[in-house]
Amino acid sequence: MQRFLGVLSASVLLACAAFGPTAANAEWPERPLRLIVPFQPGSSSDVIARIVAGQLGPRLGTQVVVENRVGGSTIVGTEMIARAAPDGYTIGLANTSSHAASRALAEKLPFDPIKDFIPVAMIGSSPFLFLGSKSVPASNLRELIDYAKKNPGKMNYASAGPATLSHLAGELIKKLAGIEITHVPYRGTAQSVMDLLEGRMELLVGVINSTHEFARNGQITAFATLDTKRTPVLPDVPTIAEAGLPGAEASLWSAIVLPAGTPAPIVQKLYRELSFVLQAPELQASLRKQGIEPQPGSPEVVAAQIQADVKKWSDLIVSAKIGKN
């Protein structure tokens, strides 16, 4: 693992160094940047991107325009980032779904999550919630598991789409709990939340920012947060280990990346400005209100996280015998 990370860090530096200072415009940026988000407007990733873009633009002296490019369970938008001109004017939001879950679940990707990107900065992470409709006769995870075992195949769980982390987190819960529930992929989280509220869907593995208000108001049941610690926005909801299912943790980290080949001076300047922005108390407060824990980190931190999660979720695919798409 350490050997791989050493090679990965070296490859990131070489990718930048291959384009020396003469390749980068000393005045970058001279025009607005676009921040591609491979998720729907209003999603957790979209909210993160807009919070960061709103603070990063003034630091760079230009606009940072968020563009939502949805499709293929993050693949469409992520490929756009990888194929963009490496001139610093296209940056991208990467997360566990786009750079780890997709690699683990997709039979073939039109990009390499490691080779086609330069990690720039880690933003933070947000655990998923395991949620249920009020129509489900269970008030806690143990009661839910008991009910599911007595009614195999009769309940469905929603995810944000195939080959997303919410899909894999649901499969991990199934495996560890020994239950049979059917995966129903949605295109994002918004519609699945409405279906859960109206009883058309029994279960949901959902991001906190889209669901915590409904859980707090008692409109849906929060069985657990898929993290090692409780979330401040729902302090009474147990962790998945406290609820009786240790090992089912799943957090959605988010980071900023650039297309491979972006000149080193641009990478360095963007990382420098992002580091300032991500340490700002007002930005961190905005993230925490959405259930996102700020975790500013270096390019090496992002690279290590991608590799660790690719292995974790790829191993799950094999052990749980989940078919690839």
C-alpha positions, 0 to 999 in steps of 0.5 A: 500500500505504502509503495503504491502511494509513493508511486501515485504521489510521484506520478502526480508530481510528474504529471504536473512537472511535465508542464513547466512554468512556461506552459502556464499563463502567469496571469491565470486565471484570466477568465471564469472557471467552470466547476463540473459536478457529476450530480443533480442540482440540489444534491449533497455534492452540488451543495458542497460545490456551490459553497466552495465555488462561492468562496473560491471565486473571490480568492481567484479574482474571477467567477467559479461557475458550477455546471451539473453534468448528470448521467451514467451514475456520475460517469458522464460528468466525471469523463467531462472533467477527465477530457477537458483541456488541461488549462486550469479553466475546468475543475471538477468535484470528485467523491467516493461514488465518482472515483471509487464506487464507479471503479469497483462496480462498472465493468469498464470506465471511459476514464481512469480514476487515478491516471486521468486526474490530478488530485488538488484538495480534500474538502470533507466527508458526509456519512450516509443515513440508513432510513425507512418509511413510516410504513415499515413496522420497525423503530430501530435497526434490529427490528428492521433486520428481524422484519426483513428476515421474516419477509425476504425480498418484500422490501426495496431500498433506494440508492442515488443510482447504480455504481454509486456509493449509496448502492454499495452501502446498501449491499454492504448492509444486506451482506452484514445483516444477512437480509434480502432487500431489492436495490432500486436505483434512482437518478439522484436522491430527491425523488427517492426521498419523496417516494420514501415519504409517501410510502412508495419506497420502504428503505433508503441509503441517503445523504444527510443534507437531503434527508435529515430534516425529515428524520428530525421531524419524524416523517421518516425513520433514521435507523443509523448513520453509517459512520464511526461517530454520530452526526451533530445534525441528528445527535440521537441517531445511533451509528451503524455499529451502535445499532448493531451492525459494525463494519457497515460504515460508508462516508462520502468524501468530496475533493477537487480535482483537475484533468491530468496534464494541468501545468504545475503552477496552476495546480499549486496556485489552486491548491494554495487558494483552496487551502485558504478557503477550506480553512475559513470558519464561515465555510466550515460552518456552512458545510457543517449545517449540511451534515458535512464534516470539513476535512481539508487535505492535500493532494496526497490525502486525496490520492490515498483516499481514492486508492483505499476506497477502490480496494475497500469497495472492490473487495466488497464486490467480490465477497458479496458477489455483486454483479458489475454493470 
